[in-house]
């Protein structure tokens, strides 16, 4: 089953930018998404891939 996540903020704010979702790149290196948690443990996604977003 696919994992779905959403984040919404219910506030009245002036929008000063937008983005366009271009597509998905299966070959984007997963190592660009490596993060280290507060315990010093590095976490990297299992596979390559990333959404392509244009400002």
C-alpha distance matrix in Angstrom:
0.0 3.8 6.5 9.4 12.9 16.2 19.8 22.7 26.3 28.5 31.8 34.4 34.9 36.5 34.1 35.7 33.2 30.4 27.9 26.4 23.0 24.2 21.1 19.1 20.9 19.1 22.2 22.6 23.4 20.9 24.0 24.9 22.1 23.4 24.3 26.4 25.9 29.0 29.4 29.9 26.7 25.2 21.5 20.3 16.8 15.9 16.3 18.6 17.9 18.9 19.3 23.0 24.7 28.4 30.7
3.8 0.0 3.8 6.4 9.9 13.3 16.8 19.8 23.5 25.9 29.0 31.5 31.7 33.1 30.6 32.1 29.5 26.6 24.1 22.8 19.4 20.6 17.8 15.8 17.8 16.5 19.6 19.7 20.7 18.3 21.5 21.9 19.2 20.9 21.8 24.2 24.0 27.1 27.9 28.2 25.2 23.4 19.6 18.2 14.7 14.3 14.4 16.2 15.0 15.5 15.7 19.3 21.0 24.6 26.9
6.5 3.8 0.0 3.8 6.7 10.4 13.7 16.9 20.4 23.0 26.1 28.8 29.0 30.7 28.4 29.9 27.6 25.1 22.9 22.1 19.0 20.8 18.3 16.5 18.5 17.6 20.4 19.8 20.5 17.7 20.5 20.6 17.5 19.1 19.5 21.7 21.1 24.0 25.1 25.6 22.9 21.3 17.7 16.7 13.6 14.2 14.8 16.5 15.3 15.1 15.3 19.0 20.2 23.8 25.7
9.4 6.4 3.8 0.0 3.8 6.9 10.5 13.4 17.1 19.6 22.6 25.2 25.5 27.3 25.1 26.8 24.6 22.1 20.2 19.6 16.8 19.2 17.2 16.1 18.7 18.6 21.5 20.5 21.7 19.1 21.8 21.3 18.2 20.2 20.3 22.7 22.0 24.7 26.3 26.9 24.6 23.0 19.4 18.6 15.7 16.9 17.1 18.1 16.2 15.2 14.5 17.9 18.4 21.9 23.4
12.9 9.9 6.7 3.8 0.0 3.8 7.0 10.2 13.7 16.5 19.4 22.2 22.4 24.3 22.3 24.1 22.2 20.1 18.6 18.7 16.4 19.2 17.9 17.1 19.6 19.9 22.5 20.8 21.8 19.2 21.5 20.4 17.2 19.2 18.7 21.0 20.1 22.5 24.5 25.2 23.3 21.9 18.7 18.3 15.9 17.9 18.4 19.1 17.1 15.4 14.4 17.6 17.5 20.8 21.8
16.2 13.3 10.4 6.9 3.8 0.0 3.8 6.6 10.2 12.9 15.8 18.4 18.8 20.8 19.0 21.0 19.5 17.6 16.7 17.2 15.6 18.9 18.3 18.2 21.0 22.0 24.5 22.5 23.8 21.5 23.6 22.0 18.9 21.2 20.4 22.7 21.7 23.8 26.3 27.1 25.6 24.2 21.2 20.9 18.9 21.1 21.4 21.6 19.2 16.9 15.2 17.9 16.9 19.8 20.2
19.8 16.8 13.7 10.5 7.0 3.8 0.0 3.8 6.9 10.0 12.6 15.5 15.7 18.0 16.6 18.7 17.7 16.4 16.2 17.5 16.6 20.1 20.1 20.3 22.9 24.2 26.3 23.9 25.0 22.7 24.3 22.3 19.3 21.4 20.1 22.2 21.0 22.7 25.5 26.4 25.5 24.3 21.7 21.8 20.4 23.1 23.5 23.4 21.1 18.4 16.7 18.9 17.3 19.8 19.5
22.7 19.8 16.9 13.4 10.2 6.6 3.8 0.0 3.8 6.4 9.2 12.0 12.8 15.3 14.4 17.1 16.6 15.7 16.3 17.9 17.6 21.4 21.9 22.6 25.5 27.1 29.2 26.9 28.1 26.1 27.6 25.4 22.6 24.8 23.4 25.4 24.2 25.6 28.6 29.6 28.9 27.8 25.4 25.5 24.0 26.8 27.0 26.8 24.2 21.3 19.2 20.8 18.8 20.7 19.9
26.3 23.5 20.4 17.1 13.7 10.2 6.9 3.8 0.0 3.8 5.8 9.0 9.9 13.0 12.9 15.7 16.1 16.1 17.4 19.6 20.0 23.7 24.7 25.5 28.2 30.0 32.0 29.3 30.5 28.5 29.6 27.2 24.5 26.5 24.7 26.5 25.1 26.0 29.2 30.3 30.1 29.2 27.2 27.6 26.6 29.6 29.9 29.6 27.0 24.0 21.8 23.1 20.7 22.0 20.7
28.5 25.9 23.0 19.6 16.5 12.9 10.0 6.4 3.8 0.0 3.8 7.0 9.3 12.6 13.3 16.6 17.5 17.6 19.4 21.5 22.2 26.0 27.1 28.3 31.2 33.1 35.2 32.7 34.0 32.1 33.3 30.9 28.2 30.3 28.5 30.2 28.7 29.4 32.7 33.9 33.7 33.0 30.9 31.3 30.2 33.1 33.4 33.0 30.3 27.2 24.8 26.0 23.3 24.4 22.9
31.8 29.0 26.1 22.6 19.4 15.8 12.6 9.2 5.8 3.8 0.0 3.8 6.0 9.7 11.2 14.4 16.1 16.9 19.3 21.9 23.1 26.9 28.4 29.8 32.6 34.7 36.6 33.8 35.1 33.4 34.4 31.6 29.2 31.3 29.4 31.0 29.7 30.2 33.7 34.7 34.9 34.1 32.4 32.8 32.0 35.1 35.3 34.6 31.9 28.6 26.2 26.8 23.9 24.4 22.3
34.4 31.5 28.8 25.2 22.2 18.4 15.5 12.0 9.0 7.0 3.8 0.0 3.8 7.0 9.3 12.6 14.9 16.1 19.0 21.7 23.5 27.1 29.1 30.9 33.7 36.2 37.9 35.2 36.7 35.4 36.3 33.4 31.3 33.6 31.9 33.7 32.6 33.2 36.7 37.6 37.8 36.8 35.1 35.4 34.5 37.6 37.5 36.5 33.6 30.1 27.4 27.6 24.3 24.3 21.9
34.9 31.7 29.0 25.5 22.4 18.8 15.7 12.8 9.9 9.3 6.0 3.8 0.0 3.8 6.2 9.1 11.7 13.5 16.6 19.7 21.8 25.3 27.6 29.4 31.9 34.6 36.1 33.2 34.7 33.6 34.4 31.2 29.4 31.8 30.2 32.1 31.4 32.0 35.7 36.2 36.6 35.4 33.8 33.9 33.2 36.5 36.2 34.9 32.0 28.4 25.7 25.5 22.1 21.8 19.0
36.5 33.1 30.7 27.3 24.3 20.8 18.0 15.3 13.0 12.6 9.7 7.0 3.8 0.0 3.8 6.2 9.4 11.7 15.2 18.4 21.0 24.2 26.9 29.0 31.5 34.5 35.8 32.9 34.6 34.0 34.7 31.4 30.0 32.7 31.3 33.5 33.2 34.0 37.6 37.8 38.2 36.7 35.2 35.0 34.3 37.5 36.9 35.2 32.2 28.4 25.6 24.8 21.2 20.2 17.1
34.1 30.6 28.4 25.1 22.3 19.0 16.6 14.4 12.9 13.3 11.2 9.3 6.2 3.8 0.0 3.8 5.9 7.9 11.4 14.6 17.3 20.5 23.2 25.5 27.9 31.0 32.3 29.5 31.5 31.0 32.0 28.6 27.4 30.3 29.3 31.8 31.8 33.0 36.5 36.5 36.6 34.8 33.1 32.5 31.6 34.8 33.9 32.0 28.9 25.1 22.1 21.2 17.5 16.5 13.5
35.7 32.1 29.9 26.8 24.1 21.0 18.7 17.1 15.7 16.6 14.4 12.6 9.1 6.2 3.8 0.0 3.8 7.2 10.7 14.2 17.2 20.0 23.0 25.2 27.3 30.5 31.5 28.5 30.4 30.3 31.0 27.4 26.7 29.6 28.8 31.3 31.7 32.9 36.4 36.0 36.3 34.3 32.9 32.2 31.5 34.8 33.7 31.5 28.5 24.7 21.8 20.4 16.6 15.0 11.5
33.2 29.5 27.6 24.6 22.2 19.5 17.7 16.6 16.1 17.5 16.1 14.9 11.7 9.4 5.9 3.8 0.0 3.8 7.1 10.6 13.7 16.2 19.3 21.6 23.6 26.9 27.9 25.0 27.1 27.2 28.1 24.5 24.0 27.1 26.8 29.6 30.2 31.9 35.3 34.6 34.6 32.3 30.7 29.6 28.8 31.8 30.5 28.2 25.0 21.3 18.3 16.7 12.9 11.2 7.8
30.4 26.6 25.1 22.1 20.1 17.6 16.4 15.7 16.1 17.6 16.9 16.1 13.5 11.7 7.9 7.2 3.8 0.0 3.8 7.0 10.1 12.9 15.9 18.4 20.8 24.1 25.4 22.9 25.3 25.4 26.8 23.4 22.8 26.2 26.2 29.3 30.0 32.0 35.2 34.5 34.1 31.6 29.6 28.2 27.0 29.8 28.2 25.9 22.5 18.8 15.5 14.0 10.2 8.8 6.3
27.9 24.1 22.9 20.2 18.6 16.7 16.2 16.3 17.4 19.4 19.3 19.0 16.6 15.2 11.4 10.7 7.1 3.8 0.0 3.8 6.6 9.2 12.2 14.7 17.0 20.4 21.7 19.3 21.9 22.2 23.8 20.6 20.2 23.7 24.2 27.5 28.6 30.9 33.9 33.0 32.2 29.5 27.3 25.6 24.1 26.7 24.9 22.5 19.0 15.3 12.0 10.2 6.5 5.5 4.5
26.4 22.8 22.1 19.6 18.7 17.2 17.5 17.9 19.6 21.5 21.9 21.7 19.7 18.4 14.6 14.2 10.6 7.0 3.8 0.0 3.8 6.0 9.2 12.3 14.9 18.3 19.9 18.1 21.2 21.7 23.8 20.9 20.6 24.4 25.3 28.8 30.0 32.7 35.4 34.4 33.3 30.3 27.9 25.7 23.8 26.0 23.8 21.2 17.6 14.2 10.5 8.6 5.6 5.2 6.5
23.0 19.4 19.0 16.8 16.4 15.6 16.6 17.6 20.0 22.2 23.1 23.5 21.8 21.0 17.3 17.2 13.7 10.1 6.6 3.8 0.0 3.8 5.9 8.8 11.7 15.0 17.0 15.4 18.6 19.0 21.5 18.9 18.5 22.2 23.5 27.1 28.3 31.3 33.7 32.7 31.2 28.2 25.4 23.1 20.8 22.7 20.4 18.1 14.3 11.1 7.3 6.2 4.6 6.5 9.0
24.2 20.6 20.8 19.2 19.2 18.9 20.1 21.4 23.7 26.0 26.9 27.1 25.3 24.2 20.5 20.0 16.2 12.9 9.2 6.0 3.8 0.0 3.8 7.2 9.7 13.2 15.0 14.0 17.5 18.6 21.2 18.9 19.1 22.9 24.6 28.4 30.0 33.1 35.3 34.0 32.3 29.0 26.3 23.6 21.2 22.7 20.0 17.2 13.5 10.8 7.5 5.3 5.5 6.7 10.2
21.1 17.8 18.3 17.2 17.9 18.3 20.1 21.9 24.7 27.1 28.4 29.1 27.6 26.9 23.2 23.0 19.3 15.9 12.2 9.2 5.9 3.8 0.0 3.8 6.9 9.9 12.3 11.9 15.5 16.4 19.4 17.7 17.7 21.4 23.4 27.2 28.8 32.2 34.1 32.7 30.7 27.4 24.4 21.4 18.7 19.8 16.9 14.3 10.6 8.6 5.8 5.3 7.4 9.8 13.4
19.1 15.8 16.5 16.1 17.1 18.2 20.3 22.6 25.5 28.3 29.8 30.9 29.4 29.0 25.5 25.2 21.6 18.4 14.7 12.3 8.8 7.2 3.8 0.0 3.8 6.4 9.1 8.9 12.4 13.1 16.4 15.2 15.1 18.6 21.0 24.7 26.5 30.0 31.6 30.1 27.9 24.5 21.5 18.3 15.4 16.2 13.1 10.7 7.0 5.8 4.6 5.7 9.0 12.0 15.6
20.9 17.8 18.5 18.7 19.6 21.0 22.9 25.5 28.2 31.2 32.6 33.7 31.9 31.5 27.9 27.3 23.6 20.8 17.0 14.9 11.7 9.7 6.9 3.8 0.0 3.8 5.5 5.7 9.4 11.0 14.1 13.2 14.0 17.2 20.1 23.8 26.0 29.6 30.9 29.1 26.8 23.2 20.5 17.0 14.5 15.0 11.6 8.4 5.4 5.5 6.4 6.9 10.7 13.4 17.0
19.1 16.5 17.6 18.6 19.9 22.0 24.2 27.1 30.0 33.1 34.7 36.2 34.6 34.5 31.0 30.5 26.9 24.1 20.4 18.3 15.0 13.2 9.9 6.4 3.8 0.0 3.8 5.9 8.6 9.7 13.2 13.4 13.9 16.7 19.8 23.3 25.5 29.2 30.1 28.3 25.6 22.1 19.2 15.5 12.7 12.4 8.7 6.0 4.2 6.8 8.9 10.4 14.1 17.1 20.6
22.2 19.6 20.4 21.5 22.5 24.5 26.3 29.2 32.0 35.2 36.6 37.9 36.1 35.8 32.3 31.5 27.9 25.4 21.7 19.9 17.0 15.0 12.3 9.1 5.5 3.8 0.0 3.8 6.1 8.4 11.3 11.7 13.1 15.6 19.1 22.5 25.1 28.8 29.5 27.3 24.8 21.1 18.7 14.9 12.9 12.7 9.0 5.6 5.5 8.0 10.8 11.5 15.2 17.7 21.1
22.6 19.7 19.8 20.5 20.8 22.5 23.9 26.9 29.3 32.7 33.8 35.2 33.2 32.9 29.5 28.5 25.0 22.9 19.3 18.1 15.4 14.0 11.9 8.9 5.7 5.9 3.8 0.0 3.8 6.3 8.8 8.3 9.9 12.7 16.0 19.6 22.3 25.9 26.9 24.6 22.5 18.8 16.5 12.9 11.4 12.3 9.3 5.5 4.7 5.8 8.9 9.5 12.9 15.4 18.5
23.4 20.7 20.5 21.7 21.8 23.8 25.0 28.1 30.5 34.0 35.1 36.7 34.7 34.6 31.5 30.4 27.1 25.3 21.9 21.2 18.6 17.5 15.5 12.4 9.4 8.6 6.1 3.8 0.0 3.8 5.4 6.0 8.2 10.1 13.7 17.0 20.0 23.5 24.2 21.7 19.5 15.7 13.9 10.3 9.7 10.7 8.3 5.2 6.6 8.2 11.8 12.7 15.7 18.3 20.9
20.9 18.3 17.7 19.1 19.2 21.5 22.7 26.1 28.5 32.1 33.4 35.4 33.6 34.0 31.0 30.3 27.2 25.4 22.2 21.7 19.0 18.6 16.4 13.1 11.0 9.7 8.4 6.3 3.8 0.0 3.8 5.4 5.6 7.3 10.9 14.1 16.8 20.5 21.1 18.8 16.4 12.7 10.4 6.7 6.0 7.5 6.1 4.4 6.5 8.1 11.8 13.7 16.4 19.4 21.8
24.0 21.5 20.5 21.8 21.5 23.6 24.3 27.6 29.6 33.3 34.4 36.3 34.4 34.7 32.0 31.0 28.1 26.8 23.8 23.8 21.5 21.2 19.4 16.4 14.1 13.2 11.3 8.8 5.4 3.8 0.0 3.8 5.2 5.3 9.0 11.9 15.1 18.6 19.1 16.4 14.4 10.5 9.3 6.3 7.7 9.7 9.3 8.1 10.1 11.1 14.6 16.0 18.3 20.9 22.9
24.9 21.9 20.6 21.3 20.4 22.0 22.3 25.4 27.2 30.9 31.6 33.4 31.2 31.4 28.6 27.4 24.5 23.4 20.6 20.9 18.9 18.9 17.7 15.2 13.2 13.4 11.7 8.3 6.0 5.4 3.8 0.0 3.8 5.8 8.7 12.1 15.3 18.6 19.8 17.2 15.8 12.1 11.0 8.5 9.5 12.2 11.5 9.4 10.1 9.7 12.6 13.6 15.3 17.7 19.4
22.1 19.2 17.5 18.2 17.2 18.9 19.3 22.6 24.5 28.2 29.2 31.3 29.4 30.0 27.4 26.7 24.0 22.8 20.2 20.6 18.5 19.1 17.7 15.1 14.0 13.9 13.1 9.9 8.2 5.6 5.2 3.8 0.0 3.8 6.2 10.0 12.5 16.0 17.4 15.4 13.7 10.2 8.3 6.2 7.0 10.5 10.6 9.5 9.9 9.3 12.1 13.9 15.4 18.3 19.8
23.4 20.9 19.1 20.2 19.2 21.2 21.4 24.8 26.5 30.3 31.3 33.6 31.8 32.7 30.3 29.6 27.1 26.2 23.7 24.4 22.2 22.9 21.4 18.6 17.2 16.7 15.6 12.7 10.1 7.3 5.3 5.8 3.8 0.0 3.8 6.9 9.9 13.5 14.3 11.9 10.2 6.5 5.4 4.4 7.2 10.4 11.6 11.4 12.8 12.9 15.8 17.7 19.2 21.9 23.3
24.3 21.8 19.5 20.3 18.7 20.4 20.1 23.4 24.7 28.5 29.4 31.9 30.2 31.3 29.3 28.8 26.8 26.2 24.2 25.3 23.5 24.6 23.4 21.0 20.1 19.8 19.1 16.0 13.7 10.9 9.0 8.7 6.2 3.8 0.0 3.8 6.5 9.9 11.3 9.3 8.3 5.6 5.4 6.7 9.6 13.0 14.7 14.8 15.8 15.3 17.7 19.6 20.5 23.1 24.0
26.4 24.2 21.7 22.7 21.0 22.7 22.2 25.4 26.5 30.2 31.0 33.7 32.1 33.5 31.8 31.3 29.6 29.3 27.5 28.8 27.1 28.4 27.2 24.7 23.8 23.3 22.5 19.6 17.0 14.1 11.9 12.1 10.0 6.9 3.8 0.0 3.8 6.8 7.7 5.6 5.3 4.2 6.1 8.9 12.2 15.2 17.4 18.0 19.3 19.0 21.4 23.4 24.1 26.7 27.3
25.9 24.0 21.1 22.0 20.1 21.7 21.0 24.2 25.1 28.7 29.7 32.6 31.4 33.2 31.8 31.7 30.2 30.0 28.6 30.0 28.3 30.0 28.8 26.5 26.0 25.5 25.1 22.3 20.0 16.8 15.1 15.3 12.5 9.9 6.5 3.8 0.0 3.8 5.4 5.4 5.5 6.5 7.6 11.1 13.8 16.7 19.3 20.3 21.4 21.0 23.0 25.3 25.7 28.4 28.8
29.0 27.1 24.0 24.7 22.5 23.8 22.7 25.6 26.0 29.4 30.2 33.2 32.0 34.0 33.0 32.9 31.9 32.0 30.9 32.7 31.3 33.1 32.2 30.0 29.6 29.2 28.8 25.9 23.5 20.5 18.6 18.6 16.0 13.5 9.9 6.8 3.8 0.0 3.8 5.5 7.4 9.6 11.3 14.8 17.6 20.4 23.1 24.1 25.1 24.5 26.3 28.5 28.6 31.1 31.2
29.4 27.9 25.1 26.3 24.5 26.3 25.5 28.6 29.2 32.7 33.7 36.7 35.7 37.6 36.5 36.4 35.3 35.2 33.9 35.4 33.7 35.3 34.1 31.6 30.9 30.1 29.5 26.9 24.2 21.1 19.1 19.8 17.4 14.3 11.3 7.7 5.4 3.8 0.0 3.8 5.6 8.9 11.1 14.9 17.9 20.2 23.2 24.6 26.1 26.0 28.2 30.6 31.1 33.8 34.1
29.9 28.2 25.6 26.9 25.2 27.1 26.4 29.6 30.3 33.9 34.7 37.6 36.2 37.8 36.5 36.0 34.6 34.5 33.0 34.4 32.7 34.0 32.7 30.1 29.1 28.3 27.3 24.6 21.7 18.8 16.4 17.2 15.4 11.9 9.3 5.6 5.4 5.5 3.8 0.0 3.8 6.4 9.6 13.0 16.5 18.8 21.6 22.6 24.4 24.4 26.9 29.0 29.7 32.3 32.7
26.7 25.2 22.9 24.6 23.3 25.6 25.5 28.9 30.1 33.7 34.9 37.8 36.6 38.2 36.6 36.3 34.6 34.1 32.2 33.3 31.2 32.3 30.7 27.9 26.8 25.6 24.8 22.5 19.5 16.4 14.4 15.8 13.7 10.2 8.3 5.3 5.5 7.4 5.6 3.8 0.0 3.8 6.6 10.1 13.4 15.4 18.4 19.9 21.8 22.3 25.0 27.4 28.5 31.3 32.2
25.2 23.4 21.3 23.0 21.9 24.2 24.3 27.8 29.2 33.0 34.1 36.8 35.4 36.7 34.8 34.3 32.3 31.6 29.5 30.3 28.2 29.0 27.4 24.5 23.2 22.1 21.1 18.8 15.7 12.7 10.5 12.1 10.2 6.5 5.6 4.2 6.5 9.6 8.9 6.4 3.8 0.0 3.8 6.7 10.4 12.6 15.2 16.3 18.3 18.9 21.8 24.0 25.4 28.2 29.3
21.5 19.6 17.7 19.4 18.7 21.2 21.7 25.4 27.2 30.9 32.4 35.1 33.8 35.2 33.1 32.9 30.7 29.6 27.3 27.9 25.4 26.3 24.4 21.5 20.5 19.2 18.7 16.5 13.9 10.4 9.3 11.0 8.3 5.4 5.4 6.1 7.6 11.3 11.1 9.6 6.6 3.8 0.0 3.8 6.9 9.3 12.1 13.6 15.4 16.0 18.9 21.5 23.0 26.1 27.5
20.3 18.2 16.7 18.6 18.3 20.9 21.8 25.5 27.6 31.3 32.8 35.4 33.9 35.0 32.5 32.2 29.6 28.2 25.6 25.7 23.1 23.6 21.4 18.3 17.0 15.5 14.9 12.9 10.3 6.7 6.3 8.5 6.2 4.4 6.7 8.9 11.1 14.8 14.9 13.0 10.1 6.7 3.8 0.0 3.8 6.5 8.6 9.8 11.9 12.9 16.1 18.7 20.7 23.9 25.7
16.8 14.7 13.6 15.7 15.9 18.9 20.4 24.0 26.6 30.2 32.0 34.5 33.2 34.3 31.6 31.5 28.8 27.0 24.1 23.8 20.8 21.2 18.7 15.4 14.5 12.7 12.9 11.4 9.7 6.0 7.7 9.5 7.0 7.2 9.6 12.2 13.8 17.6 17.9 16.5 13.4 10.4 6.9 3.8 0.0 3.8 5.6 7.4 9.1 10.6 13.8 16.7 19.0 22.5 24.6
15.9 14.3 14.2 16.9 17.9 21.1 23.1 26.8 29.6 33.1 35.1 37.6 36.5 37.5 34.8 34.8 31.8 29.8 26.7 26.0 22.7 22.7 19.8 16.2 15.0 12.4 12.7 12.3 10.7 7.5 9.7 12.2 10.5 10.4 13.0 15.2 16.7 20.4 20.2 18.8 15.4 12.6 9.3 6.5 3.8 0.0 3.8 7.2 9.7 12.3 15.6 18.6 21.3 24.8 27.3
16.3 14.4 14.8 17.1 18.4 21.4 23.5 27.0 29.9 33.4 35.3 37.5 36.2 36.9 33.9 33.7 30.5 28.2 24.9 23.8 20.4 20.0 16.9 13.1 11.6 8.7 9.0 9.3 8.3 6.1 9.3 11.5 10.6 11.6 14.7 17.4 19.3 23.1 23.2 21.6 18.4 15.2 12.1 8.6 5.6 3.8 0.0 3.8 6.6 9.8 13.2 16.0 19.1 22.5 25.3
18.6 16.2 16.5 18.1 19.1 21.6 23.4 26.8 29.6 33.0 34.6 36.5 34.9 35.2 32.0 31.5 28.2 25.9 22.5 21.2 18.1 17.2 14.3 10.7 8.4 6.0 5.6 5.5 5.2 4.4 8.1 9.4 9.5 11.4 14.8 18.0 20.3 24.1 24.6 22.6 19.9 16.3 13.6 9.8 7.4 7.2 3.8 0.0 3.8 7.2 10.8 13.0 16.3 19.5 22.4
17.9 15.0 15.3 16.2 17.1 19.2 21.1 24.2 27.0 30.3 31.9 33.6 32.0 32.2 28.9 28.5 25.0 22.5 19.0 17.6 14.3 13.5 10.6 7.0 5.4 4.2 5.5 4.7 6.6 6.5 10.1 10.1 9.9 12.8 15.8 19.3 21.4 25.1 26.1 24.4 21.8 18.3 15.4 11.9 9.1 9.7 6.6 3.8 0.0 3.8 7.2 9.5 12.9 16.2 19.3
18.9 15.5 15.1 15.2 15.4 16.9 18.4 21.3 24.0 27.2 28.6 30.1 28.4 28.4 25.1 24.7 21.3 18.8 15.3 14.2 11.1 10.8 8.6 5.8 5.5 6.8 8.0 5.8 8.2 8.1 11.1 9.7 9.3 12.9 15.3 19.0 21.0 24.5 26.0 24.4 22.3 18.9 16.0 12.9 10.6 12.3 9.8 7.2 3.8 0.0 3.8 6.3 9.3 12.8 15.7
19.3 15.7 15.3 14.5 14.4 15.2 16.7 19.2 21.8 24.8 26.2 27.4 25.7 25.6 22.1 21.8 18.3 15.5 12.0 10.5 7.3 7.5 5.8 4.6 6.4 8.9 10.8 8.9 11.8 11.8 14.6 12.6 12.1 15.8 17.7 21.4 23.0 26.3 28.2 26.9 25.0 21.8 18.9 16.1 13.8 15.6 13.2 10.8 7.2 3.8 0.0 3.8 6.3 9.9 12.9
23.0 19.3 19.0 17.9 17.6 17.9 18.9 20.8 23.1 26.0 26.8 27.6 25.5 24.8 21.2 20.4 16.7 14.0 10.2 8.6 6.2 5.3 5.3 5.7 6.9 10.4 11.5 9.5 12.7 13.7 16.0 13.6 13.9 17.7 19.6 23.4 25.3 28.5 30.6 29.0 27.4 24.0 21.5 18.7 16.7 18.6 16.0 13.0 9.5 6.3 3.8 0.0 3.8 6.8 10.2
24.7 21.0 20.2 18.4 17.5 16.9 17.3 18.8 20.7 23.3 23.9 24.3 22.1 21.2 17.5 16.6 12.9 10.2 6.5 5.6 4.6 5.5 7.4 9.0 10.7 14.1 15.2 12.9 15.7 16.4 18.3 15.3 15.4 19.2 20.5 24.1 25.7 28.6 31.1 29.7 28.5 25.4 23.0 20.7 19.0 21.3 19.1 16.3 12.9 9.3 6.3 3.8 0.0 3.8 6.7
28.4 24.6 23.8 21.9 20.8 19.8 19.8 20.7 22.0 24.4 24.4 24.3 21.8 20.2 16.5 15.0 11.2 8.8 5.5 5.2 6.5 6.7 9.8 12.0 13.4 17.1 17.7 15.4 18.3 19.4 20.9 17.7 18.3 21.9 23.1 26.7 28.4 31.1 33.8 32.3 31.3 28.2 26.1 23.9 22.5 24.8 22.5 19.5 16.2 12.8 9.9 6.8 3.8 0.0 3.8
30.7 26.9 25.7 23.4 21.8 20.2 19.5 19.9 20.7 22.9 22.3 21.9 19.0 17.1 13.5 11.5 7.8 6.3 4.5 6.5 9.0 10.2 13.4 15.6 17.0 20.6 21.1 18.5 20.9 21.8 22.9 19.4 19.8 23.3 24.0 27.3 28.8 31.2 34.1 32.7 32.2 29.3 27.5 25.7 24.6 27.3 25.3 22.4 19.3 15.7 12.9 10.2 6.7 3.8 0.0
